[in-house]
Structures are given as structure tokens and as C-alpha cells.
Amino acid sequence: MSLVSPLQKLAGFQEEIQFEVLRRLHQTPQVSQRALAKDLGVALGSINFSLQALVEKGWIKMQSFSQSKNKLRYAYLLTPAGVAEKLRLTAEFLKRKVAEYETLHAEIEALRAEAGLEKMGPSVKNAISGTDSRSNSHDAE
């Protein structure tokens, strides 16, 4: 088991927030900071900080709605560098999630072996893993 320092956790959290922000902005450039914060489950200040950092890095640019009565409304557009960074972060995110999945899968298999579940039938395994669909079993009767 590797120990991760609080600073590494914070850096990883910021990178994940920036990745999610880039994904959302790519889909919906006119999304509000408040909506982003709500969707991602983070504070509005974190979104503001992330957007400022993304602008400074040149990954997004802010464009105001000139015809809007609310002059504080912006569209956040990914720059070509932002699109490239989003692709890089997507690949890293996918790699990390696949590694997490493989680790979790190996741990589940080890626990099944430890509990002697590899000798049990599929219905017992499904019941223990929570995938037992009783409504389907009644349909078959």
C-alpha cells in the first residue's frame, strides 16, 4: 500500500477538478460557475480558482455575452491547447481508473477465494455480491 502525502492528494484533487471542468466546458461552454460547482460537488470558490488557473495556462478563454443583460455571464471556450490537455487528462484518468478497477477486481477475487466462494454456485455468488435479481428469478417460475 502506498502512502500519499496530503500535498499529493491536493494536487490530484486539483487535477481531477480541472479535468472535470474541461470536460464540462467542452460540452457546455456557457455553463455558469455555480452550476459547475453544484454538478461537481465542490465549492464555488474552487471552481473560480480552477477557471482562473485554466485561463492562466491558456487552456480556456472567457468570452462575455455582449447581448446579455447580465454582463457577468461568460462562455468558457477551450483553446487548442486546452483540447490537447483535455485529451491528455482523459487518457490519464482512464489509465488510473483501469488500474483501480484491476486492483479492486484482484482484491474481490482474493476475498472470494478466502471465503471459499469459488467453490459455490453462481446464485450464491450473486446473492453475496448483491447482483441477485429476485424479480428475474420469480419471472422464470
C-alpha positions as CSV (number, residue, x, y, z in Angstrom):
1,M,0.0,0.0,0.0
2,S,1.5,3.4,-1.0
3,L,1.2,6.3,1.3
4,V,0.2,9.6,-0.4
5,S,1.0,12.9,1.2
6,P,-1.7,15.5,1.8
7,L,0.0,17.7,-0.7
8,Q,-0.1,14.9,-3.3
9,K,-3.8,14.3,-2.6
10,L,-4.5,18.1,-3.0
11,A,-2.6,18.1,-6.3
12,G,-4.5,15.1,-7.5
13,F,-7.8,16.6,-6.4
14,Q,-7.0,19.9,-8.3
15,E,-6.0,17.9,-11.4
16,E,-9.3,16.0,-11.2
17,I,-11.3,19.1,-10.8
18,Q,-9.6,20.7,-13.8
19,F,-10.2,17.6,-15.8
20,E,-13.9,17.6,-15.0
21,V,-14.1,21.4,-15.6
22,L,-12.5,20.9,-19.0
23,R,-14.9,18.1,-19.8
24,R,-18.0,20.1,-18.8
25,L,-16.8,23.3,-20.7
26,H,-16.2,21.3,-23.8
27,Q,-19.8,20.0,-23.6
28,T,-21.4,23.2,-22.4
29,P,-19.3,26.4,-22.8
30,Q,-21.9,28.7,-21.4
31,V,-22.4,26.8,-18.1
32,S,-22.3,29.0,-15.0
33,Q,-19.7,28.7,-12.3
34,R,-22.5,28.0,-9.8
35,A,-23.8,25.1,-11.9
36,L,-20.3,23.7,-12.4
37,A,-19.8,23.8,-8.6
38,K,-23.1,22.1,-7.9
39,D,-22.6,19.4,-10.6
40,L,-19.1,18.6,-9.4
41,G,-19.9,18.8,-5.7
42,V,-17.3,21.4,-4.9
43,A,-17.3,25.0,-3.5
44,L,-17.9,27.8,-5.9
45,G,-14.5,29.3,-4.9
46,S,-12.8,26.1,-6.1
47,I,-14.4,26.4,-9.5
48,N,-13.4,30.1,-9.7
49,F,-9.9,29.2,-8.7
50,S,-9.8,26.4,-11.3
51,L,-11.2,28.6,-14.1
52,Q,-8.6,31.3,-13.3
53,A,-5.8,28.7,-13.4
54,L,-7.1,27.3,-16.7
55,V,-7.2,30.8,-18.2
56,E,-3.6,31.5,-17.0
57,K,-2.4,28.2,-18.5
58,G,-4.0,29.2,-21.8
59,W,-6.3,26.2,-21.9
60,I,-9.6,28.2,-21.9
61,K,-10.6,31.7,-22.8
62,M,-13.5,33.6,-21.4
63,Q,-15.9,35.3,-23.7
64,S,-18.6,37.6,-22.4
65,F,-22.1,37.5,-23.8
66,S,-22.2,41.0,-25.4
67,Q,-26.0,40.9,-25.8
68,S,-26.7,39.6,-22.3
69,K,-28.3,41.9,-19.8
70,N,-26.2,40.0,-17.2
71,K,-22.7,41.3,-18.1
72,L,-21.1,38.8,-15.7
73,R,-22.2,35.8,-17.9
74,Y,-19.4,34.2,-19.8
75,A,-18.8,31.4,-22.2
76,Y,-15.7,29.4,-21.4
77,L,-14.1,28.2,-24.7
78,L,-11.4,25.6,-24.8
79,T,-8.3,26.7,-26.7
80,P,-6.4,24.2,-29.0
81,A,-4.0,23.8,-26.1
82,G,-7.0,23.2,-23.8
83,V,-8.4,20.5,-26.1
84,A,-4.9,18.8,-26.2
85,E,-4.7,18.9,-22.4
86,K,-8.2,17.6,-22.0
87,L,-7.3,14.6,-24.2
88,R,-4.1,14.0,-22.1
89,L,-6.0,14.2,-18.9
90,T,-8.7,11.9,-20.3
91,A,-6.1,9.3,-21.1
92,E,-4.5,9.6,-17.6
93,F,-7.9,9.4,-15.9
94,L,-8.8,6.3,-17.9
95,K,-5.4,4.7,-17.1
96,R,-5.9,5.4,-13.4
97,K,-9.5,4.1,-13.4
98,V,-8.5,0.9,-15.2
99,A,-5.7,0.4,-12.7
100,E,-8.1,1.0,-9.8
101,Y,-10.6,-1.5,-11.4
102,E,-7.9,-4.2,-11.8
103,T,-6.7,-3.7,-8.2
104,L,-10.3,-3.9,-6.9
105,H,-11.1,-6.9,-9.1
106,A,-8.0,-8.8,-7.8
107,E,-9.0,-7.9,-4.2
108,I,-12.5,-9.2,-4.8
109,E,-11.2,-12.4,-6.2
110,A,-8.8,-12.9,-3.3
111,L,-11.7,-12.3,-0.8
112,R,-13.9,-14.8,-2.7
113,A,-11.1,-17.4,-2.5
114,E,-10.6,-16.6,1.2
115,A,-14.3,-17.1,1.9
116,G,-14.4,-20.2,-0.2
117,L,-16.8,-18.7,-2.7
118,E,-15.0,-20.0,-5.8
119,K,-16.5,-23.4,-4.9
120,M,-20.0,-22.1,-4.6
121,G,-22.5,-21.8,-7.4
122,P,-23.4,-18.6,-9.3
123,S,-26.6,-18.0,-7.4
124,V,-24.7,-17.9,-4.1
125,K,-22.0,-15.6,-5.5
126,N,-24.7,-13.3,-6.9
127,A,-26.5,-13.2,-3.6
128,I,-23.3,-12.2,-1.7
129,S,-22.2,-9.7,-4.3
130,G,-25.6,-8.1,-4.4
131,T,-26.4,-8.9,-8.0
132,D,-29.1,-11.4,-7.2
133,S,-32.2,-10.2,-9.1
134,R,-35.1,-11.8,-7.4
135,S,-37.6,-10.2,-9.7
136,N,-36.0,-12.1,-12.6
137,S,-36.0,-15.4,-10.7
138,H,-39.7,-15.1,-10.0
139,D,-40.3,-14.4,-13.7
140,A,-38.7,-17.7,-14.6
141,E,-41.1,-19.7,-12.3
